Amino acid sequence: MFVGRESELKALTEFMNAAETKAATVYGRRRIGKTTLLRKAIVDAPGKTIFFEALDGRYETNLNLLAKQVSDLLGAPLGSFQHHLDLFHTLQLYKEPLTIVIDEYQFLKQSRTGNEVDSEFKQIIDQLPGNMKLILTGSHVTMMKELLEQDNPLFGRFQLVMRVDELEYWQAQAFYPNLPVYDKACFHSVFGACPYILENLNPALGLRDNIINMFVRQNGLARIYIEYILFKEIGKVSILNDILRVIGNGKVRYSQIENSLNLPSNGLLSKYLGMLQDMGLIASITPINKKNDRKKAYYAIADNLVRFYYTYIYPNGSSIIHLREEDFYDSHIKPSIGTFISMRFESIVRDYLRIKVAELEGTTPLDIGTFWYDDPKTKTNGEFDCAVRFDDHFSLYEAKFYTRPMSAAEMRAEAAQVGNAQGLGVIRLGFASVNGFEEAVDDYILIDGEDLYSL
């Protein structure tokens, strides 16, 4: 099932139809939908296509397999080759439009030392004839991003650089279109927006049974995806797994991670955190009104699927083995799943505001994120999780994941609490309630669940 990716398809189509373009790179985590996207994009590409998926093996093995595809294309047997450069020289005999996709390029890259393969493909790209396009794709995000660095031979060689991430939350609903918006938010908060995972859900079973089937069972697809596919990359740097364990479902500061893992204060942790951020697994969050205050910054797991795994599955490895699946859910997940989902609902509201807040408020925002406040009078501090910064004020949105509509009295009580905080400046208040509101209140901007899923 192909969902969304309109802008990505448009960019790939323009690349393949443009006379002056030669090379592109497309990268993103495993099972995120890169191959499906590319195969859809090249259906209408001019001429023919070679789609080669590199193996995690020897350089020579991959060269011979690609040569076989070239031989089939040319309709003639080819001799042996020592290098990919020689093979591409032979391909120049082909005069019709041709798109060549080399998937999982990182396997080729790591089959030789240093940047040897990158240097070879630099020459290949530089010598590509006008009838050919080359697309290098990969799922090892850190390794693929190296191709874009200034000291890499391939730096500046790509006319199109595309990172493929998860779907947006409102696009993910296409995999469970008949659920109420409350349940849609629940499914997204637990399973995220990776197409590979979403297409294997059974919405008719409900959230509980899908969690059991996908996570609690030893052969659950979500567990297999995380433990054997996604973390294959992480496993090469074992401390990354420890960092995710420490962050879990919380908001953890740099010093807390460093102390929990007993790491030296030599800046190495920054490198590891950067790797996890590159993979889209964690995010560094700084309140939009305290951008320069490093003490207010913290890290959180950004991927919903991974966050659920590290909240409930990873820390309970012994219990999940010994308990019945239903008993494990009832004892370890059920008591706090509502709180877990409510915390993820805040990110849905922020994503919605990113698209709609200019229309809601009639002016262009400067930033969207969280908002930190200190109240010297009461000696308290706190954070609003959904905030928008404008030129002359901040708008604070309270996200409410209630099983019922929010009442006007509750809105006014929340407003009074915000009003009691000192030093907030000019504030406008809004509410996002997944199950809507008992009545409209003109004083506030109101967003209900139907609004959130109408994008």
N, C-alpha and C positions, 0 to 999 in steps of 0.2 A: 504494500500500500504506500503510494507516494503522496506526501502531504507537504504543503508549503514550499519553501525554497524558491519562491518566485524571483527574488533579486539575484540569487546565485545562478539560476538557470539563464536569466537575462545576461548576466556578465559572461558566462561561458559561451553562450550563443554569439555574443558580440565578438569575443576573442576569436572564435573559430571562423567567423565570417570576415574578419578584418584582414586586409591584404598585408598590413605591415607587422602583424604579430607573429612571433615564432614559438615562444615558450611560456608555460604557466606552471604554477605549483599549487596543488590543492591538498590541504592537510587537516587532520582532526583525529580525535580519539577513535579507537576501534569501535565498530558497529554503530557509528554515529550517523551513517547514511551517505558516506562519500561515494562509494562505488555505485550505489543506486542513483545518486544525483548525476554522476558522470555518464552512466549508461543512458540515462534519459536525455542528457544534453547532447550526446553524440548521435542520437537517432537521426537527427536532421542535419548533421554536419556534412559539408561538401565532400564528395568522394567517398573513400573507404576508410576504415578504422582498424588499427591493430590495438587490441586491449590485452596487455601482458601483465600478469600478476607475478611479481618476483617472489621467489621462495627464500626461506630462511636457510640458506645453504651456500655452496661454493660459487664463486664468481663465474667459473667456467660452466657450471650447470645452468645458471640463468642465461648466460650468453648463448648456449646451445639451444635452449628452449625458445628464446626470442628469435634466433636464426631460423628455427623451424617455422614459426609464424610468418617470417619474411619470405621464406621459400614458398610457402603456400600462397602468399599474396602474389608473388612474381610468377608463380606457375612453373618454376624451374628449380632443380636441385642446386644448392649452393655448396661451396667448399667450406672448410673449417676456418674459424676466425680466432685470433688471439685476443682481440679487444673489441669492445662495442663500437669504437670509432671506425674500425674496418667494416663492421656490419652496416653502419649508417652510410658509409661511402658507397657500398653496394646498393643500398636503398635509393640512391640518387638516380638509378636506372629507371625508377618508377616516376612517370611524369604527370600522373593524375593527382588531384587533391588527396591528401592523406593526413589523418590524425593518428598520432602514436601516443597511447597512454601507457605509462609504466607505473603500475600500482605497487604499493609497499616498497617504494624506492629505498627506504632505509636499509632493507636487507642487502641491496646491491652496495650501498654506501659502506656498510660494516663488513662486507666480504673482503675488503682490502684495507690496508692501514692508512691512517691519516685522512687526507682529502684526495687520495689518488683517484677514486671514482668521480668525485665532484669535478676534479680537473679535467678528466676525460669528457664528462658531459658538458663542460664549458666549451670545449672544442667542438663537440657535436652540435651544440646550439649555435655557435658562431658560424658553422658551416652549413646549417640547414638551408636547403633550397626553398624558394618561395612557395612551392606547392605543399610544404609539410608544416605541421604543427606538432609540438612535443609537450605533453603534460606529465609532470612528475607528481605522484601522490604518495602520501604516507600516513601512517597512524602513530608513529613514534613522534609526538609533538615536539619534544625537545630537540631531537635529531633533525627533524625537518626545518625547524626554525633556524638551525645553524646555517642553512643554505642562504638565509637572508642577511647574515652578518657580514660586515664589511671585509673581514679577513678571509672569507670563504671564496673559493674560485668562482662560484655561481652568483656571487653578489651582483645585482643589477642586471641579471640576464633574463628575468621574468617580466613579461608585460602584464601578467595577471597573477596576483597572489591572493589566494582565497583560503580562509580558515572556516571549516564547517563545524558548527557547534550544535547543541541540542535545539530542538524546535522551541518556539515560544509557547507559553502555557496555553494560550487560546488556540494555537494550532494543534496542540496535543489532544484537545477534546474531540478531534475527528476520529480518534480510536475508541471513544466511548460517548458517542453523540447523544444517546438517549437518557443519560443519567441526569438527575437534577443538578443544578449548579453547585449545591453543597457537596454532593458526592464527587463532582468533577474536581473540585478543589482538593478533596481528600485524596483522590487518585494521583493528582499531580504532586501533591506534597510528599507522597510516599515513593512513587515510581518515576518521578521526573518526566523528562521529555525526550528520551532516547528512542527513536523509532523501533529499534530492534527489541527493546523491552516492551514497548506499548503494543506492538502487534501480536504479542504473545499473552496479553491479558484476556481475561474472560469477564467483562463487565457484569454479565448476568449473575455471577456468583457473589458479587458484593466485595467490599474492601477486605473484610476479615479473611475470607477464603482465598482471595488473591494473594494476600500477604503470606498465608500459610503455604500456598502452592509455589510461590515465587521465591520466598525467603526462608521460611522455617524448614522446609524439606531439604534434606541434604543435597538432592539433585535439583533443587529449585533453580530456575533459569537465572533469576537475579543474582543468587549466590554464585553460580557458576560464572556469570559474566564478570562479577567483581573479583572473585578469587582466582580465576584462571585466565581471564581475557584482559580485563582492564588493568589488573595489578601485575600483569607480566612485565610491563614497563617499570612499574614501581619497585618490583622485586629486585631489580638490578641495583637499587639504592635502598637498602633495607630500612634505613632510618625514616624514609618517607612514610612507611606504614606506621611507625611509632608516632610520628607527628600527627597523622590523622587520628590515631587512637586518643592522643591527648586532647585534640580539639573537640572530637566527638560532636555532641549536639549543643555545645556551649559557644560562648564568645570569649576567646582566650587571647591574652596579650602576649607579646613577643617574649617578655621576661618569664612569664609563666611556663611557656613551652620550653624555654632554655633551662629553667630550673627543674622542671618535671623530668627532663631527659638527661639532666646532669651534664649539659654541654658546656664547653668553654666559651667565654665571651669573646670570640675571635671573628665574628661575622659569618661563620660558615652556615649558621642556621638561616641566614638571609638567602643564601644560595638554594638551600633545600626548599624553603618556602616559595621562592621564585619558580622552581621547577613545578611544584604543585599548582601554582597559579597559572603557569603556562598550559598545564593540562586542563584547566578549568575546574579543578577539584576544590580549591579553596579560594577565598576572596579576602583581601585586606580592606577593612572598613574603617573609615575615619568620618566622624560627624561633619556634615557640610558646613557647620558654623564653627568648627574647630580644626580646620584643615592642617594647620601648622603645629598642632599639639599632639606630639607622638604618644604622650601618655594616654590619650583617649582612643588611640587606634587599637584594633583587635583583629583577630583572624577567625573565620568561620568556614565550615564546609559549605561550599556553594552548590554542589550537586546533590539533589534531593535523594536520589537512590543511594549514593555513598553515605550520606548523612544518616539515613535510616539504618543502613548496615552497621555503621559504627556506634549508633545509639543502642540498638537492640540485639544484633546478631553477634558481632565480634566480641563484645565483653562478656557474653553469656555462652561461650563455646561449650563448656561442660554441661550446663543445664539443657541446652538444645539437643545434646546427644541422648541424655537419659530420660527426658520427659516426652510424653506423647505430644504430637504437634499441636493439638488443640489446647492441651494443658499449658504448654509453653506460651502460646499466644495469650491465654487468659491470665497467666501469672506475671509475665514479663513485658507484654506489649499493651494489652487492653487498659491497664490502670493509667497510663500516661500518653496514649496515642492522641487523645484530644489536644493536650498541651503541645505535643510535637507538631501536629498539623497546624495549630493556630500560629505557631512561630513561623512556619513556612508560608502561611497565608499572607503574612506581611510582605513577603517578596513578590507575591502575585499583585498586591496592591501597588507596590513600587513600579513594577513592570507596566501596569495599566497607566499609572500617572505619567510614565515616560512617554507614552503615546498620546494621551488625551488631556493632560493637565493644561496645556496652552489653550485648548478649546474650552475647558471647564472654567478657566479663570480669565480668559480674554487677554492674556499677555504671555510673553515668551519667558519660560523659566531659565535660570542660570545654572541650576544644579538640582539633583534629586538624590536623596539618601536618608541618613538618620540625623537626628538633632540632639545635641547634648545641652543640658542646662544644669547650672549650679544655683542653689538658693541659699545665700549666706544667712538669711533671716532664720530659716528653719534648719540650717546646717544639713541640708539634703541635696542630692543630685540625682539625675535620672536621664533617660534617653527616650525620645520619640522615634519610633522605627520607620515612620513614613513621613518625610518632610520634603518640602520644595522651597528652594531659595529663589526669590525674585529680586529685582533691582531695589525695591523699597520695602520689602517685607518677606516674612517666612509664612508658608502655609503648612500646618501640621494636620496630618490625617490619622485618625485612630482606626486601626483595623480590628474589626470584631467578628470573630468566627463563632457566632452563636447558632444554636439549633432553632432559634426563633427570631422573629423580627426585633430590632432594637427599638426601644421606646423613646419618646421625647424626653421623659424624665431622666433617662440614662444619659442622653446626649447633653442635657443641661448640667448634670452632675459632673460629667467629664469636663465640660467647659469651665465649670467653677474650679475644678482641680487645676486645670491649666492656668486659669486666671490667678490662682494663689501663688504660682511660681514667680519669683522675682527676676527681673532683668532679661526677660525674653524679647523685649523690643516689640515691634509691630507684628502681630500674629493674626492669621486667619485660620479658622478651624474647619475641618471637614471630617466626615465619617464614611468608612467603607464597611458595610455589613453584608455578609454573604447571603443572609436570609432577609435582607431588606429592612424596612422600617414600618412601625405601626402607623406613623403619620409623617407628613412632610413638615420640616421646620425651616423657615426661610433664612434663619440666621446662619445656617451652615451649608456647605456643599455636601451633598449626599450621593453615595455610590452604592448600588446594590449588586447582588451576584449576577443578575441578568446583564447589567452594564459591563461588568468585568469580563463576561464571556461573549460580548457582542462585537468584539473587534474583528 
